[in-house]
Amino acid sequence: MEAIWRIESARIVGAPAGYTGDFALAEDLAHEALVSWPREGAPRNPAGYLLTVGRRRAVDGFRRRAVQDDRYAVLAP
């Protein structure tokens, strides 16, 4: 996993930074992807796995914020 990170880290952080517009968030997403690495064995496409997990976490965060914004809008006069 460390070798993959050294080789692909720019892409693993850069891709989420591109679609979130937030470099710090992209770093957090990359870290979450690394934490979710399978305990046994490696995925067939390790970089793809990390990119996919990061993208899915970003989408989940956007959805959470949208729901939260909707709830606050209902509470606001």
N, CA, C and O atoms as CSV, one atom per row, in Angstrom:
chain,resi,resn,atom,element,x,y,z
A,1,MET,N,N,0.824,-1.181,0.000
A,1,MET,CA,C,0.000,0.000,0.000
A,1,MET,C,C,0.875,1.254,0.000
A,1,MET,O,O,0.540,2.230,-0.671
A,2,GLU,N,N,1.971,1.248,0.726
A,2,GLU,CA,C,2.838,2.420,0.779
A,2,GLU,C,C,3.419,2.747,-0.587
A,2,GLU,O,O,3.526,3.918,-0.951
A,3,ALA,N,N,3.793,1.726,-1.343
A,3,ALA,CA,C,4.336,1.955,-2.685
A,3,ALA,C,C,3.274,2.569,-3.592
A,3,ALA,O,O,3.569,3.467,-4.381
A,4,ILE,N,N,2.069,2.095,-3.481
A,4,ILE,CA,C,0.982,2.640,-4.294
A,4,ILE,C,C,0.761,4.100,-3.938
A,4,ILE,O,O,0.567,4.932,-4.824
A,5,TRP,N,N,0.788,4.419,-2.652
A,5,TRP,CA,C,0.596,5.802,-2.221
A,5,TRP,C,C,1.702,6.696,-2.782
A,5,TRP,O,O,1.426,7.794,-3.264
A,6,ARG,N,N,2.956,6.230,-2.722
A,6,ARG,CA,C,4.065,7.031,-3.239
A,6,ARG,C,C,3.918,7.299,-4.731
A,6,ARG,O,O,4.223,8.391,-5.208
A,7,ILE,N,N,3.456,6.309,-5.451
A,7,ILE,CA,C,3.339,6.440,-6.910
A,7,ILE,C,C,2.102,7.248,-7.300
A,7,ILE,O,O,2.174,8.089,-8.197
A,8,GLU,N,N,0.987,7.010,-6.650
A,8,GLU,CA,C,-0.308,7.550,-7.084
A,8,GLU,C,C,-0.864,8.674,-6.207
A,8,GLU,O,O,-1.979,9.133,-6.457
A,9,SER,N,N,-0.137,9.127,-5.200
A,9,SER,CA,C,-0.718,10.082,-4.248
A,9,SER,C,C,-1.184,11.371,-4.910
A,9,SER,O,O,-2.226,11.910,-4.537
A,10,ALA,N,N,-0.440,11.873,-5.878
A,10,ALA,CA,C,-0.856,13.115,-6.542
A,10,ALA,C,C,-2.205,12.934,-7.227
A,10,ALA,O,O,-3.059,13.819,-7.170
A,11,ARG,N,N,-2.392,11.809,-7.862
A,11,ARG,CA,C,-3.658,11.541,-8.545
A,11,ARG,C,C,-4.780,11.269,-7.544
A,11,ARG,O,O,-5.914,11.702,-7.747
A,12,ILE,N,N,-4.464,10.554,-6.465
A,12,ILE,CA,C,-5.472,10.186,-5.472
A,12,ILE,C,C,-5.971,11.421,-4.717
A,12,ILE,O,O,-7.127,11.458,-4.295
A,13,VAL,N,N,-5.127,12.415,-4.544
A,13,VAL,CA,C,-5.555,13.661,-3.905
A,13,VAL,C,C,-6.035,14.654,-4.959
A,13,VAL,O,O,-6.984,15.399,-4.716
A,14,GLY,N,N,-5.400,14.674,-6.110
A,14,GLY,CA,C,-5.733,15.649,-7.146
A,14,GLY,C,C,-7.110,15.477,-7.748
A,14,GLY,O,O,-7.801,16.463,-8.002
A,15,ALA,N,N,-7.521,14.240,-7.980
A,15,ALA,CA,C,-8.839,14.004,-8.581
A,15,ALA,C,C,-9.963,14.523,-7.685
A,15,ALA,O,O,-10.820,15.266,-8.163
A,16,PRO,N,N,-9.987,14.158,-6.402
A,16,PRO,CA,C,-11.037,14.716,-5.545
A,16,PRO,C,C,-10.934,16.240,-5.401
A,16,PRO,O,O,-11.954,16.919,-5.282
A,17,ALA,N,N,-9.723,16.774,-5.410
A,17,ALA,CA,C,-9.568,18.229,-5.315
A,17,ALA,C,C,-10.200,18.904,-6.521
A,17,ALA,O,O,-10.750,20.000,-6.411
A,18,GLY,N,N,-10.120,18.256,-7.656
A,18,GLY,CA,C,-10.709,18.809,-8.866
A,18,GLY,C,C,-12.218,18.897,-8.805
A,18,GLY,O,O,-12.794,19.902,-9.222
A,19,TYR,N,N,-12.872,17.867,-8.293
A,19,TYR,CA,C,-14.336,17.923,-8.283
A,19,TYR,C,C,-14.926,18.449,-6.992
A,19,TYR,O,O,-16.126,18.718,-6.946
A,20,THR,N,N,-14.137,18.608,-5.939
A,20,THR,CA,C,-14.674,19.240,-4.735
A,20,THR,C,C,-14.286,20.714,-4.663
A,20,THR,O,O,-14.983,21.517,-4.042
A,21,GLY,N,N,-13.167,21.063,-5.302
A,21,GLY,CA,C,-12.684,22.432,-5.234
A,21,GLY,C,C,-12.047,22.769,-3.897
A,21,GLY,O,O,-11.834,23.940,-3.586
A,22,ASP,N,N,-11.742,21.748,-3.105
A,22,ASP,CA,C,-11.210,21.955,-1.754
A,22,ASP,C,C,-10.077,20.964,-1.523
A,22,ASP,O,O,-10.310,19.765,-1.371
A,23,PHE,N,N,-8.832,21.481,-1.496
A,23,PHE,CA,C,-7.675,20.603,-1.366
A,23,PHE,C,C,-7.644,19.901,-0.008
A,23,PHE,O,O,-7.314,18.717,0.063
A,24,ALA,N,N,-7.979,20.606,1.055
A,24,ALA,CA,C,-7.971,20.001,2.393
A,24,ALA,C,C,-8.993,18.869,2.466
A,24,ALA,O,O,-8.710,17.818,3.041
A,25,LEU,N,N,-10.170,19.072,1.895
A,25,LEU,CA,C,-11.179,18.018,1.860
A,25,LEU,C,C,-10.674,16.837,1.042
A,25,LEU,O,O,-10.902,15.685,1.412
A,26,ALA,N,N,-9.989,17.110,-0.067
A,26,ALA,CA,C,-9.450,16.043,-0.902
A,26,ALA,C,C,-8.432,15.207,-0.141
A,26,ALA,O,O,-8.399,13.984,-0.283
A,27,GLU,N,N,-7.604,15.857,0.661
A,27,GLU,CA,C,-6.648,15.116,1.491
A,27,GLU,C,C,-7.378,14.241,2.504
A,27,GLU,O,O,-6.985,13.097,2.735
A,28,ASP,N,N,-8.435,14.769,3.108
A,28,ASP,CA,C,-9.224,13.982,4.060
A,28,ASP,C,C,-9.862,12.778,3.372
A,28,ASP,O,O,-9.882,11.682,3.931
A,29,LEU,N,N,-10.378,12.974,2.174
A,29,LEU,CA,C,-10.991,11.873,1.428
A,29,LEU,C,C,-9.963,10.810,1.088
A,29,LEU,O,O,-10.253,9.617,1.176
A,30,ALA,N,N,-8.765,11.230,0.700
A,30,ALA,CA,C,-7.701,10.276,0.398
A,30,ALA,C,C,-7.326,9.481,1.649
A,30,ALA,O,O,-7.094,8.274,1.581
A,31,HIS,N,N,-7.270,10.164,2.783
A,31,HIS,CA,C,-6.959,9.478,4.040
A,31,HIS,C,C,-8.052,8.456,4.378
A,31,HIS,O,O,-7.749,7.334,4.783
A,32,GLU,N,N,-9.308,8.842,4.214
A,32,GLU,CA,C,-10.408,7.912,4.479
A,32,GLU,C,C,-10.330,6.701,3.558
A,32,GLU,O,O,-10.630,5.582,3.976
A,33,ALA,N,N,-9.931,6.917,2.311
A,33,ALA,CA,C,-9.790,5.806,1.375
A,33,ALA,C,C,-8.679,4.861,1.836
A,33,ALA,O,O,-8.818,3.641,1.752
A,34,LEU,N,N,-7.588,5.429,2.318
A,34,LEU,CA,C,-6.487,4.591,2.812
A,34,LEU,C,C,-6.905,3.786,4.034
A,34,LEU,O,O,-6.528,2.623,4.176
A,35,VAL,N,N,-7.679,4.401,4.910
A,35,VAL,CA,C,-8.130,3.721,6.119
A,35,VAL,C,C,-9.055,2.558,5.775
A,35,VAL,O,O,-9.100,1.561,6.495
A,36,SER,N,N,-9.787,2.688,4.682
A,36,SER,CA,C,-10.733,1.636,4.301
A,36,SER,C,C,-10.079,0.497,3.513
A,36,SER,O,O,-10.766,-0.418,3.058
A,37,TRP,N,N,-8.763,0.552,3.352
A,37,TRP,CA,C,-8.034,-0.475,2.593
A,37,TRP,C,C,-8.359,-1.859,3.154
A,37,TRP,O,O,-8.374,-2.036,4.372
A,38,PRO,N,N,-8.621,-2.842,2.290
A,38,PRO,CA,C,-8.951,-4.193,2.775
A,38,PRO,C,C,-7.828,-4.770,3.643
A,38,PRO,O,O,-6.647,-4.586,3.350
A,39,ARG,N,N,-8.208,-5.455,4.693
A,39,ARG,CA,C,-7.212,-6.023,5.614
A,39,ARG,C,C,-6.414,-7.155,4.983
A,39,ARG,O,O,-5.227,-7.321,5.264
A,40,GLU,N,N,-7.052,-7.910,4.154
A,40,GLU,CA,C,-6.366,-9.040,3.524
A,40,GLU,C,C,-6.298,-8.836,2.028
A,40,GLU,O,O,-7.319,-8.630,1.372
A,41,GLY,N,N,-5.095,-8.893,1.492
A,41,GLY,CA,C,-4.918,-8.772,0.056
A,41,GLY,C,C,-5.085,-7.346,-0.429
A,41,GLY,O,O,-5.443,-6.438,0.322
A,42,ALA,N,N,-4.816,-7.189,-1.692
A,42,ALA,CA,C,-4.954,-5.876,-2.314
A,42,ALA,C,C,-5.998,-5.964,-3.419
A,42,ALA,O,O,-6.157,-7.016,-4.039
A,43,PRO,N,N,-6.706,-4.877,-3.669
A,43,PRO,CA,C,-7.652,-4.880,-4.778
A,43,PRO,C,C,-6.907,-5.080,-6.103
A,43,PRO,O,O,-5.703,-4.839,-6.190
A,44,ARG,N,N,-7.634,-5.520,-7.124
A,44,ARG,CA,C,-6.993,-5.747,-8.426
A,44,ARG,C,C,-6.411,-4.456,-8.995
A,44,ARG,O,O,-5.354,-4.480,-9.625
A,45,ASN,N,N,-7.082,-3.345,-8.781
A,45,ASN,CA,C,-6.611,-2.048,-9.251
A,45,ASN,C,C,-6.522,-1.123,-8.035
A,45,ASN,O,O,-7.477,-0.407,-7.736
A,46,PRO,N,N,-5.400,-1.130,-7.339
A,46,PRO,CA,C,-5.301,-0.379,-6.086
A,46,PRO,C,C,-5.563,1.119,-6.222
A,46,PRO,O,O,-6.285,1.691,-5.405
A,47,ALA,N,N,-5.001,1.753,-7.225
A,47,ALA,CA,C,-5.223,3.193,-7.398
A,47,ALA,C,C,-6.689,3.461,-7.712
A,47,ALA,O,O,-7.268,4.422,-7.205
A,48,GLY,N,N,-7.283,2.630,-8.534
A,48,GLY,CA,C,-8.701,2.770,-8.854
A,48,GLY,C,C,-9.571,2.604,-7.628
A,48,GLY,O,O,-10.565,3.309,-7.457
A,49,TYR,N,N,-9.190,1.662,-6.772
A,49,TYR,CA,C,-9.923,1.446,-5.529
A,49,TYR,C,C,-9.902,2.708,-4.674
A,49,TYR,O,O,-10.943,3.153,-4.191
A,50,LEU,N,N,-8.716,3.286,-4.488
A,50,LEU,CA,C,-8.584,4.479,-3.659
A,50,LEU,C,C,-9.345,5.666,-4.262
A,50,LEU,O,O,-9.975,6.433,-3.534
A,51,LEU,N,N,-9.287,5.816,-5.581
A,51,LEU,CA,C,-10.015,6.903,-6.240
A,51,LEU,C,C,-11.522,6.725,-6.097
A,51,LEU,O,O,-12.248,7.688,-5.851
A,52,THR,N,N,-11.984,5.494,-6.251
A,52,THR,CA,C,-13.417,5.222,-6.143
A,52,THR,C,C,-13.922,5.470,-4.730
A,52,THR,O,O,-14.969,6.090,-4.543
A,53,VAL,N,N,-13.186,4.992,-3.739
A,53,VAL,CA,C,-13.597,5.208,-2.345
A,53,VAL,C,C,-13.622,6.706,-2.033
A,53,VAL,O,O,-14.559,7.189,-1.398
A,54,GLY,N,N,-12.616,7.432,-2.469
A,54,GLY,CA,C,-12.585,8.879,-2.233
A,54,GLY,C,C,-13.750,9.590,-2.896
A,54,GLY,O,O,-14.370,10.465,-2.293
A,55,ARG,N,N,-14.050,9.221,-4.128
A,55,ARG,CA,C,-15.167,9.846,-4.838
A,55,ARG,C,C,-16.493,9.543,-4.151
A,55,ARG,O,O,-17.338,10.426,-4.012
A,56,ARG,N,N,-16.674,8.306,-3.725
A,56,ARG,CA,C,-17.922,7.933,-3.045
A,56,ARG,C,C,-18.070,8.652,-1.715
A,56,ARG,O,O,-19.175,9.054,-1.348
A,57,ARG,N,N,-16.979,8.819,-0.995
A,57,ARG,CA,C,-17.041,9.563,0.270
A,57,ARG,C,C,-17.391,11.021,0.019
A,57,ARG,O,O,-18.126,11.626,0.798
A,58,ALA,N,N,-16.868,11.591,-1.067
A,58,ALA,CA,C,-17.199,12.982,-1.402
A,58,ALA,C,C,-18.685,13.116,-1.718
A,58,ALA,O,O,-19.338,14.046,-1.245
A,59,VAL,N,N,-19.216,12.199,-2.509
A,59,VAL,CA,C,-20.633,12.236,-2.853
A,59,VAL,C,C,-21.487,12.085,-1.598
A,59,VAL,O,O,-22.490,12.782,-1.440
A,60,ASP,N,N,-21.095,11.182,-0.711
A,60,ASP,CA,C,-21.828,11.015,0.549
A,60,ASP,C,C,-21.833,12.313,1.351
A,60,ASP,O,O,-22.858,12.688,1.920
A,61,GLY,N,N,-20.699,12.994,1.400
A,61,GLY,CA,C,-20.615,14.256,2.128
A,61,GLY,C,C,-21.493,15.329,1.506
A,61,GLY,O,O,-22.152,16.084,2.221
A,62,PHE,N,N,-21.508,15.403,0.171
A,62,PHE,CA,C,-22.365,16.382,-0.510
A,62,PHE,C,C,-23.835,16.095,-0.212
A,62,PHE,O,O,-24.615,17.019,0.021
A,63,ARG,N,N,-24.207,14.838,-0.217
A,63,ARG,CA,C,-25.597,14.471,0.071
A,63,ARG,C,C,-25.973,14.811,1.509
A,63,ARG,O,O,-27.060,15.329,1.762
A,64,ARG,N,N,-25.072,14.518,2.456
A,64,ARG,CA,C,-25.336,14.851,3.859
A,64,ARG,C,C,-25.556,16.347,4.036
A,64,ARG,O,O,-26.480,16.776,4.727
A,65,ARG,N,N,-24.680,17.142,3.392
A,65,ARG,CA,C,-24.821,18.588,3.505
A,65,ARG,C,C,-26.107,19.088,2.875
A,65,ARG,O,O,-26.734,20.008,3.402
A,66,ALA,N,N,-26.512,18.501,1.758
A,66,ALA,CA,C,-27.758,18.919,1.107
A,66,ALA,C,C,-28.955,18.622,1.996
A,66,ALA,O,O,-29.855,19.453,2.118
A,67,VAL,N,N,-28.979,17.448,2.619
A,67,VAL,CA,C,-30.073,17.096,3.523
A,67,VAL,C,C,-30.073,18.027,4.730
A,67,VAL,O,O,-31.128,18.488,5.166
A,68,GLN,N,N,-28.900,18.298,5.262
A,68,GLN,CA,C,-28.801,19.188,6.415
A,68,GLN,C,C,-29.281,20.598,6.046
A,68,GLN,O,O,-30.003,21.230,6.816
A,69,ASP,N,N,-28.880,21.084,4.876
A,69,ASP,CA,C,-29.328,22.409,4.433
A,69,ASP,C,C,-30.844,22.448,4.285
A,69,ASP,O,O,-31.478,23.439,4.647
A,70,ASP,N,N,-31.430,21.371,3.753
A,70,ASP,CA,C,-32.888,21.305,3.611
A,70,ASP,C,C,-33.574,21.347,4.974
A,70,ASP,O,O,-34.600,22.007,5.139
A,71,ARG,N,N,-33.007,20.644,5.943
A,71,ARG,CA,C,-33.597,20.638,7.287
A,71,ARG,C,C,-33.506,21.999,7.934
A,71,ARG,O,O,-34.451,22.438,8.589
A,72,TYR,N,N,-32.374,22.680,7.759
A,72,TYR,CA,C,-32.235,24.023,8.318
A,72,TYR,C,C,-33.185,25.000,7.629
A,72,TYR,O,O,-33.714,25.908,8.271
A,73,ALA,N,N,-33.400,24.820,6.340
A,73,ALA,CA,C,-34.314,25.708,5.611
A,73,ALA,C,C,-35.733,25.587,6.128
A,73,ALA,O,O,-36.467,26.574,6.161
A,74,VAL,N,N,-36.129,24.388,6.534
A,74,VAL,CA,C,-37.463,24.182,7.090
A,74,VAL,C,C,-37.589,24.885,8.443
A,74,VAL,O,O,-38.649,25.416,8.774
A,75,LEU,N,N,-36.520,24.885,9.213
A,75,LEU,CA,C,-36.551,25.495,10.546
A,75,LEU,C,C,-36.476,27.016,10.510
A,75,LEU,O,O,-36.956,27.691,11.420
A,76,ALA,N,N,-35.867,27.553,9.449
A,76,ALA,CA,C,-35.724,29.009,9.351
A,76,ALA,C,C,-37.055,29.661,8.989
A,76,ALA,O,O,-37.816,29.120,8.187
A,77,PRO,N,N,-37.331,30.803,9.569
A,77,PRO,CA,C,-38.617,31.476,9.266
A,77,PRO,C,C,-38.647,32.058,7.875
A,77,PRO,O,O,-39.650,32.649,7.475
